[in-house]
Each structure stands twice: as C-alpha cells, then as structure tokens.
Amino acid sequence: VNEPNVRSLLFEEHEGSYLAGALAALTSKTGTLGFIGGMDIPLIRRFEMGYAAGVKKINPKAVLKSNYIG
C-alpha cells in the first residue's frame, strides 16, 4: 500500500516463536519446556519449529515436550 500513514509488512511465523522459545529457555530452572499448539495445522507447526529452535539455541540439552489440543 502506498499511503503516507500505512506500512505493509511480511513476517515469518517462526521468527516470533523463536524469540519466545529462547526466552523460555533462559528462564527455565529445570531445562524441560513445553509447547501447546491449538490445532495440528502447518501454521502452528511452524510456530513449534521456531519455538524449538529458540530453545535449542539457548540450551542444546533442553527437553521440549509438545502437544496439540485441537
């Protein structure tokens, strides 16, 4: 969109969840973390992928338990 007060953005779903996973790993006291996805669909799988990558970057020995509720 070419308007003075509008900015068009594109982002990858896994980028935000990568940061969330890194933060979770930094604050974990046990090294065991969880991910709960709302539905088992490709979009949420990408969120899980980013989260797991963030966790493993901070703590390669961390255990990640994942599950989906829908």
Secondary structure, DSSP 8 states (H G I E B T S, - for coil): ---TT-------HHHHHHHHHHHHHHH-SSSEEEEEESS-SHHHHHHHHHHHHHHHHH-TT-EEEEEE--
